[in-house]
Amino acid sequence: MSERNDARLNEIRRNDLSREHLLALEPEDPALRAEYERRLNAMLEVPLTTTRRVSTIAVAVVATAMGVLFVALVATESVPWKTQGAFALGLLFAAGWVAYAVRILRRGTYHRRTDSTTAANMVWVFTVLTAVAFALAAPRRDPFVIFGFLFLLPAAVILLRTVTEQSELRTQERLLELEYKLARLTETLEKRAK
């Protein structure tokens, strides 16, 4: 029974006359494709504005200062291993923010798909790890533990906002793709009508 179904599916795939398959068979207009790629790139990669450039430089400077501070603390302070681990974790996140900022500044554009997601994920992971570290390091029934978990709320809001923005971006991207396919189909039908 399964072999018969597999053979039937393969036959359907060979005789696929779907819209995408037929469009793929049609020759593509390079100018139309170039316009689609240009509009898609303009939507996804935004040149850095002065405000975004200055804020990204500020992120790099603050993260570098944090990294230097954590290196100094790890090198000079004799503290318990949990605190040393927290300093090392802080250094790791500072390095992540420096790499994030340098990548954006070097590229000169803000990639709406990956850059905002990267920042939101770094904020979320750092907040969760910090709250868990507070919970593990604090004595029982310490109100400071609750204070650490309160930071999860704004981090979750940032993460949810980013997920919503990414969903809107995918919708815009899909609409642009549909517009391109419609233009291609219209062009094909006009050629056939002549």
C-alpha atoms as an extended CHARMM CRD file, in Angstrom:
* protein
*
       194  EXT
         1         1  MET       CA              0.0000000000        0.0000000000        0.0000000000  PROA      1               0.0000000000
         2         2  SER       CA              2.7900000000        2.4110000000        0.9390000000  PROA      2               0.0000000000
         3         3  GLU       CA              4.7150000000        1.6750000000       -2.2800000000  PROA      3               0.0000000000
         4         4  ARG       CA              1.6170000000        2.4740000000       -4.3360000000  PROA      4               0.0000000000
         5         5  ASN       CA              1.2050000000        5.8050000000       -2.5030000000  PROA      5               0.0000000000
         6         6  ASP       CA              4.8840000000        6.6500000000       -3.0070000000  PROA      6               0.0000000000
         7         7  ALA       CA              4.6390000000        5.8910000000       -6.7220000000  PROA      7               0.0000000000
         8         8  ARG       CA              1.5130000000        8.0440000000       -6.9820000000  PROA      8               0.0000000000
         9         9  LEU       CA              3.2130000000       10.9610000000       -5.2110000000  PROA      9               0.0000000000
        10        10  ASN       CA              6.2210000000       10.6900000000       -7.5170000000  PROA      10              0.0000000000
        11        11  GLU       CA              3.9170000000       10.7270000000      -10.5630000000  PROA      11              0.0000000000
        12        12  ILE       CA              2.1900000000       13.8480000000       -9.2630000000  PROA      12              0.0000000000
        13        13  ARG       CA              5.5590000000       15.5320000000       -8.7120000000  PROA      13              0.0000000000
        14        14  ARG       CA              6.6540000000       14.7060000000      -12.2760000000  PROA      14              0.0000000000
        15        15  ASN       CA              3.4820000000       16.1530000000      -13.7630000000  PROA      15              0.0000000000
        16        16  ASP       CA              3.4410000000       19.1900000000      -11.4970000000  PROA      16              0.0000000000
        17        17  LEU       CA              1.6250000000       21.9960000000      -13.2690000000  PROA      17              0.0000000000
        18        18  SER       CA              1.4530000000       24.3270000000      -10.3020000000  PROA      18              0.0000000000
        19        19  ARG       CA              1.7470000000       28.0780000000      -10.7330000000  PROA      19              0.0000000000
        20        20  GLU       CA              5.2910000000       28.1240000000       -9.2720000000  PROA      20              0.0000000000
        21        21  HSD       CA              6.3940000000       25.3410000000      -11.5970000000  PROA      21              0.0000000000
        22        22  LEU       CA              4.9600000000       27.0820000000      -14.6690000000  PROA      22              0.0000000000
        23        23  LEU       CA              6.4770000000       30.4090000000      -13.6380000000  PROA      23              0.0000000000
        24        24  ALA       CA              9.8480000000       28.7380000000      -13.1910000000  PROA      24              0.0000000000
        25        25  LEU       CA              9.6540000000       27.4770000000      -16.7810000000  PROA      25              0.0000000000
        26        26  GLU       CA              9.0450000000       30.9680000000      -18.1700000000  PROA      26              0.0000000000
        27        27  PRO       CA             12.0860000000       33.0770000000      -19.0150000000  PROA      27              0.0000000000
        28        28  GLU       CA             12.6390000000       35.7480000000      -16.4070000000  PROA      28              0.0000000000
        29        29  ASP       CA             12.9030000000       39.4510000000      -17.2150000000  PROA      29              0.0000000000
        30        30  PRO       CA             16.2450000000       40.5620000000      -15.7270000000  PROA      30              0.0000000000
        31        31  ALA       CA             15.0340000000       44.1330000000      -15.2170000000  PROA      31              0.0000000000
        32        32  LEU       CA             11.9700000000       42.9560000000      -13.3130000000  PROA      32              0.0000000000
        33        33  ARG       CA             14.0720000000       40.6100000000      -11.1910000000  PROA      33              0.0000000000
        34        34  ALA       CA             16.6270000000       43.3680000000      -10.5070000000  PROA      34              0.0000000000
        35        35  GLU       CA             13.8450000000       45.7310000000       -9.3820000000  PROA      35              0.0000000000
        36        36  TYR       CA             12.4840000000       43.0430000000       -7.0380000000  PROA      36              0.0000000000
        37        37  GLU       CA             15.9390000000       42.3980000000       -5.5660000000  PROA      37              0.0000000000
        38        38  ARG       CA             16.5600000000       46.1500000000       -5.1650000000  PROA      38              0.0000000000
        39        39  ARG       CA             13.2570000000       46.7010000000       -3.3470000000  PROA      39              0.0000000000
        40        40  LEU       CA             13.7870000000       43.6340000000       -1.1510000000  PROA      40              0.0000000000
        41        41  ASN       CA             17.2950000000       44.7670000000       -0.2300000000  PROA      41              0.0000000000
        42        42  ALA       CA             16.0530000000       48.3130000000        0.4930000000  PROA      42              0.0000000000
        43        43  MET       CA             13.4060000000       46.8600000000        2.7990000000  PROA      43              0.0000000000
        44        44  LEU       CA             15.7870000000       44.5370000000        4.6640000000  PROA      44              0.0000000000
        45        45  GLU       CA             18.9960000000       46.6190000000        4.8610000000  PROA      45              0.0000000000
        46        46  VAL       CA             18.5350000000       50.1870000000        6.0210000000  PROA      46              0.0000000000
        47        47  PRO       CA             21.4730000000       52.6180000000        5.8640000000  PROA      47              0.0000000000
        48        48  LEU       CA             22.5400000000       53.8300000000        9.2950000000  PROA      48              0.0000000000
        49        49  THR       CA             20.9800000000       57.1290000000       10.2590000000  PROA      49              0.0000000000
        50        50  THR       CA             22.9780000000       59.5280000000       12.4140000000  PROA      50              0.0000000000
        51        51  THR       CA             20.9100000000       58.5520000000       15.4610000000  PROA      51              0.0000000000
        52        52  ARG       CA             21.3720000000       54.8290000000       14.8860000000  PROA      52              0.0000000000
        53        53  ARG       CA             25.1070000000       55.2680000000       14.1740000000  PROA      53              0.0000000000
        54        54  VAL       CA             25.6150000000       57.2920000000       17.3790000000  PROA      54              0.0000000000
        55        55  SER       CA             23.5960000000       54.8240000000       19.4710000000  PROA      55              0.0000000000
        56        56  THR       CA             25.5070000000       51.8830000000       17.9930000000  PROA      56              0.0000000000
        57        57  ILE       CA             28.8130000000       53.6160000000       18.7790000000  PROA      57              0.0000000000
        58        58  ALA       CA             27.5290000000       54.2000000000       22.3230000000  PROA      58              0.0000000000
        59        59  VAL       CA             26.6930000000       50.4880000000       22.6340000000  PROA      59              0.0000000000
        60        60  ALA       CA             30.2280000000       49.6110000000       21.4880000000  PROA      60              0.0000000000
        61        61  VAL       CA             31.8450000000       52.0680000000       23.9230000000  PROA      61              0.0000000000
        62        62  VAL       CA             29.7310000000       50.9810000000       26.9160000000  PROA      62              0.0000000000
        63        63  ALA       CA             30.2180000000       47.2790000000       26.1220000000  PROA      63              0.0000000000
        64        64  THR       CA             33.9800000000       47.8050000000       25.7810000000  PROA      64              0.0000000000
        65        65  ALA       CA             34.0600000000       49.6090000000       29.1370000000  PROA      65              0.0000000000
        66        66  MET       CA             32.0650000000       46.7580000000       30.6910000000  PROA      66              0.0000000000
        67        67  GLY       CA             34.5090000000       44.2400000000       29.2230000000  PROA      67              0.0000000000
        68        68  VAL       CA             37.4980000000       46.1320000000       30.6190000000  PROA      68              0.0000000000
        69        69  LEU       CA             35.8020000000       46.3370000000       34.0280000000  PROA      69              0.0000000000
        70        70  PHE       CA             35.0510000000       42.6080000000       34.0910000000  PROA      70              0.0000000000
        71        71  VAL       CA             38.6080000000       41.7260000000       33.0230000000  PROA      71              0.0000000000
        72        72  ALA       CA             39.9530000000       43.9660000000       35.7970000000  PROA      72              0.0000000000
        73        73  LEU       CA             37.6020000000       42.4010000000       38.3550000000  PROA      73              0.0000000000
        74        74  VAL       CA             38.4840000000       38.8520000000       37.3100000000  PROA      74              0.0000000000
        75        75  ALA       CA             42.2200000000       39.6510000000       37.4000000000  PROA      75              0.0000000000
        76        76  THR       CA             42.3590000000       41.6060000000       40.6560000000  PROA      76              0.0000000000
        77        77  GLU       CA             39.5960000000       40.4360000000       42.9600000000  PROA      77              0.0000000000
        78        78  SER       CA             39.7050000000       37.2740000000       44.9780000000  PROA      78              0.0000000000
        79        79  VAL       CA             36.0440000000       36.3670000000       45.2500000000  PROA      79              0.0000000000
        80        80  PRO       CA             34.1240000000       33.0790000000       45.3750000000  PROA      80              0.0000000000
        81        81  TRP       CA             33.9340000000       31.0060000000       42.1990000000  PROA      81              0.0000000000
        82        82  LYS       CA             30.2600000000       31.9350000000       41.6550000000  PROA      82              0.0000000000
        83        83  THR       CA             31.2140000000       35.6020000000       41.5130000000  PROA      83              0.0000000000
        84        84  GLN       CA             34.1470000000       34.8280000000       39.2020000000  PROA      84              0.0000000000
        85        85  GLY       CA             31.6920000000       32.9740000000       36.9760000000  PROA      85              0.0000000000
        86        86  ALA       CA             29.3530000000       35.9900000000       36.9740000000  PROA      86              0.0000000000
        87        87  PHE       CA             32.2630000000       38.2470000000       35.9780000000  PROA      87              0.0000000000
        88        88  ALA       CA             33.1930000000       35.8390000000       33.1800000000  PROA      88              0.0000000000
        89        89  LEU       CA             29.5690000000       35.7630000000       31.9920000000  PROA      89              0.0000000000
        90        90  GLY       CA             29.5000000000       39.5700000000       32.0200000000  PROA      90              0.0000000000
        91        91  LEU       CA             32.6960000000       39.6130000000       29.9710000000  PROA      91              0.0000000000
        92        92  LEU       CA             31.1630000000       37.2010000000       27.4650000000  PROA      92              0.0000000000
        93        93  PHE       CA             28.0760000000       39.3670000000       27.0190000000  PROA      93              0.0000000000
        94        94  ALA       CA             30.1710000000       42.5350000000       26.7590000000  PROA      94              0.0000000000
        95        95  ALA       CA             32.1790000000       40.8700000000       23.9850000000  PROA      95              0.0000000000
        96        96  GLY       CA             28.9370000000       39.8800000000       22.2610000000  PROA      96              0.0000000000
        97        97  TRP       CA             27.6570000000       43.4690000000       22.3010000000  PROA      97              0.0000000000
        98        98  VAL       CA             30.9820000000       44.7850000000       21.0080000000  PROA      98              0.0000000000
        99        99  ALA       CA             30.9230000000       42.2750000000       18.1450000000  PROA      99              0.0000000000
       100       100  TYR       CA             27.2870000000       43.1720000000       17.3930000000  PROA      100             0.0000000000
       101       101  ALA       CA             28.0110000000       46.9140000000       17.2680000000  PROA      101             0.0000000000
       102       102  VAL       CA             31.2290000000       46.5710000000       15.2720000000  PROA      102             0.0000000000
       103       103  ARG       CA             29.5050000000       44.3680000000       12.6910000000  PROA      103             0.0000000000
       104       104  ILE       CA             26.7610000000       46.9500000000       12.1540000000  PROA      104             0.0000000000
       105       105  LEU       CA             29.1920000000       49.8780000000       12.0160000000  PROA      105             0.0000000000
       106       106  ARG       CA             31.5360000000       48.0880000000        9.6210000000  PROA      106             0.0000000000
       107       107  ARG       CA             28.6570000000       47.1240000000        7.3250000000  PROA      107             0.0000000000
       108       108  GLY       CA             27.1610000000       50.6330000000        7.4840000000  PROA      108             0.0000000000
       109       109  THR       CA             23.6190000000       49.2700000000        7.3750000000  PROA      109             0.0000000000
       110       110  TYR       CA             21.1140000000       47.9000000000        9.8380000000  PROA      110             0.0000000000
       111       111  HSD       CA             19.8140000000       44.5160000000        8.7220000000  PROA      111             0.0000000000
       112       112  ARG       CA             16.2190000000       44.4950000000        9.9160000000  PROA      112             0.0000000000
       113       113  ARG       CA             15.8940000000       40.7150000000        9.8460000000  PROA      113             0.0000000000
       114       114  THR       CA             18.9610000000       39.6610000000       11.8090000000  PROA      114             0.0000000000
       115       115  ASP       CA             20.2150000000       42.6560000000       13.8030000000  PROA      115             0.0000000000
       116       116  SER       CA             17.0700000000       43.2950000000       15.8330000000  PROA      116             0.0000000000
       117       117  THR       CA             16.6110000000       39.5810000000       16.4810000000  PROA      117             0.0000000000
       118       118  THR       CA             20.2200000000       39.2480000000       17.6190000000  PROA      118             0.0000000000
       119       119  ALA       CA             19.8810000000       42.1720000000       20.0420000000  PROA      119             0.0000000000
       120       120  ALA       CA             16.5720000000       40.9130000000       21.4740000000  PROA      120             0.0000000000
       121       121  ASN       CA             17.9680000000       37.4150000000       21.9430000000  PROA      121             0.0000000000
       122       122  MET       CA             21.0910000000       38.7340000000       23.6870000000  PROA      122             0.0000000000
       123       123  VAL       CA             18.9310000000       40.8310000000       26.0400000000  PROA      123             0.0000000000
       124       124  TRP       CA             16.6640000000       37.8610000000       26.8010000000  PROA      124             0.0000000000
       125       125  VAL       CA             19.4800000000       35.3570000000       27.4010000000  PROA      125             0.0000000000
       126       126  PHE       CA             21.4460000000       37.7960000000       29.5600000000  PROA      126             0.0000000000
       127       127  THR       CA             18.3630000000       38.6280000000       31.6430000000  PROA      127             0.0000000000
       128       128  VAL       CA             17.4050000000       34.9900000000       32.1670000000  PROA      128             0.0000000000
       129       129  LEU       CA             20.9510000000       33.9630000000       33.0880000000  PROA      129             0.0000000000
       130       130  THR       CA             21.2980000000       36.9250000000       35.4540000000  PROA      130             0.0000000000
       131       131  ALA       CA             17.9830000000       36.1690000000       37.1850000000  PROA      131             0.0000000000
       132       132  VAL       CA             18.9290000000       32.5050000000       37.5670000000  PROA      132             0.0000000000
       133       133  ALA       CA             22.3760000000       33.4770000000       38.8770000000  PROA      133             0.0000000000
       134       134  PHE       CA             20.7420000000       35.7640000000       41.4660000000  PROA      134             0.0000000000
       135       135  ALA       CA             18.4500000000       32.9320000000       42.5000000000  PROA      135             0.0000000000
       136       136  LEU       CA             21.3200000000       30.4640000000       42.8710000000  PROA      136             0.0000000000
       137       137  ALA       CA             23.6800000000       32.8590000000       44.6520000000  PROA      137             0.0000000000
       138       138  ALA       CA             21.2040000000       34.4630000000       47.0670000000  PROA      138             0.0000000000
       139       139  PRO       CA             20.3760000000       33.0050000000       50.4510000000  PROA      139             0.0000000000
       140       140  ARG       CA             16.9260000000       31.4740000000       50.8760000000  PROA      140             0.0000000000
       141       141  ARG       CA             13.9580000000       33.8650000000       50.9500000000  PROA      141             0.0000000000
       142       142  ASP       CA             16.0090000000       36.8580000000       49.8710000000  PROA      142             0.0000000000
       143       143  PRO       CA             13.7780000000       39.5660000000       48.3160000000  PROA      143             0.0000000000
       144       144  PHE       CA             16.6420000000       40.4180000000       45.9590000000  PROA      144             0.0000000000
       145       145  VAL       CA             15.8290000000       37.2270000000       44.0170000000  PROA      145             0.0000000000
       146       146  ILE       CA             12.3790000000       38.5740000000       43.1630000000  PROA      146             0.0000000000
       147       147  PHE       CA             14.0060000000       41.8210000000       42.0530000000  PROA      147             0.0000000000
       148       148  GLY       CA             16.1520000000       39.8680000000       39.5990000000  PROA      148             0.0000000000
       149       149  PHE       CA             13.1490000000       38.1080000000       38.1060000000  PROA      149             0.0000000000
       150       150  LEU       CA             11.3340000000       41.4340000000       37.6640000000  PROA      150             0.0000000000
       151       151  PHE       CA             13.8260000000       42.2080000000       34.8980000000  PROA      151             0.0000000000
       152       152  LEU       CA             12.3460000000       39.3250000000       32.9120000000  PROA      152             0.0000000000
       153       153  LEU       CA              9.2120000000       41.3930000000       32.2210000000  PROA      153             0.0000000000
       154       154  PRO       CA             10.8540000000       44.1720000000       30.1780000000  PROA      154             0.0000000000
       155       155  ALA       CA             13.1190000000       41.6200000000       28.4850000000  PROA      155             0.0000000000
       156       156  ALA       CA             10.0620000000       39.5900000000       27.4940000000  PROA      156             0.0000000000
       157       157  VAL       CA              8.3890000000       42.7390000000       26.1590000000  PROA      157             0.0000000000
       158       158  ILE       CA             11.4630000000       43.4650000000       24.0230000000  PROA      158             0.0000000000
       159       159  LEU       CA             11.4860000000       39.8890000000       22.7640000000  PROA      159             0.0000000000
       160       160  LEU       CA              7.7610000000       39.9350000000       21.9380000000  PROA      160             0.0000000000
       161       161  ARG       CA              8.0750000000       43.2990000000       20.2000000000  PROA      161             0.0000000000
       162       162  THR       CA             10.8840000000       41.9120000000       18.0770000000  PROA      162             0.0000000000
       163       163  VAL       CA              8.8700000000       38.8010000000       17.2120000000  PROA      163             0.0000000000
       164       164  THR       CA              6.0010000000       41.0560000000       16.1200000000  PROA      164             0.0000000000
       165       165  GLU       CA              8.3380000000       43.2240000000       14.0170000000  PROA      165             0.0000000000
       166       166  GLN       CA              9.8050000000       40.1200000000       12.3900000000  PROA      166             0.0000000000
       167       167  SER       CA              6.3190000000       38.8610000000       11.5770000000  PROA      167             0.0000000000
       168       168  GLU       CA              5.4390000000       42.1980000000        9.9780000000  PROA      168             0.0000000000
       169       169  LEU       CA              8.7070000000       42.1340000000        8.0400000000  PROA      169             0.0000000000
       170       170  ARG       CA              7.9900000000       38.6140000000        6.7320000000  PROA      170             0.0000000000
       171       171  THR       CA              4.5070000000       39.7820000000        5.6840000000  PROA      171             0.0000000000
       172       172  GLN       CA              5.9710000000       42.7730000000        3.8220000000  PROA      172             0.0000000000
       173       173  GLU       CA              8.5440000000       40.4900000000        2.2060000000  PROA      173             0.0000000000
       174       174  ARG       CA              5.8470000000       38.0440000000        1.1310000000  PROA      174             0.0000000000
       175       175  LEU       CA              3.6990000000       40.8710000000       -0.2900000000  PROA      175             0.0000000000
       176       176  LEU       CA              6.6840000000       42.1130000000       -2.2930000000  PROA      176             0.0000000000
       177       177  GLU       CA              7.2790000000       38.5840000000       -3.5700000000  PROA      177             0.0000000000
       178       178  LEU       CA              3.6170000000       38.2650000000       -4.5790000000  PROA      178             0.0000000000
       179       179  GLU       CA              3.8100000000       41.6380000000       -6.3230000000  PROA      179             0.0000000000
       180       180  TYR       CA              6.8590000000       40.4110000000       -8.2410000000  PROA      180             0.0000000000
       181       181  LYS       CA              5.1570000000       37.1400000000       -9.2140000000  PROA      181             0.0000000000
       182       182  LEU       CA              2.0540000000       39.0270000000      -10.3210000000  PROA      182             0.0000000000
       183       183  ALA       CA              4.1550000000       41.3760000000      -12.4560000000  PROA      183             0.0000000000
       184       184  ARG       CA              5.9140000000       38.3700000000      -13.9840000000  PROA      184             0.0000000000
       185       185  LEU       CA              2.6450000000       36.6210000000      -14.6890000000  PROA      185             0.0000000000
       186       186  THR       CA              1.1630000000       39.7900000000      -16.2230000000  PROA      186             0.0000000000
       187       187  GLU       CA              4.2270000000       40.1520000000      -18.4160000000  PROA      187             0.0000000000
       188       188  THR       CA              3.9660000000       36.5300000000      -19.5310000000  PROA      188             0.0000000000
       189       189  LEU       CA              0.2640000000       36.8780000000      -20.3600000000  PROA      189             0.0000000000
       190       190  GLU       CA              0.9100000000       40.0850000000      -22.3210000000  PROA      190             0.0000000000
       191       191  LYS       CA              3.6020000000       38.3190000000      -24.3700000000  PROA      191             0.0000000000
       192       192  ARG       CA              1.2510000000       35.4500000000      -25.1210000000  PROA      192             0.0000000000
       193       193  ALA       CA             -1.5620000000       37.8240000000      -26.1150000000  PROA      193             0.0000000000
       194       194  LYS       CA              0.6540000000       39.4430000000      -28.7820000000  PROA      194             0.0000000000
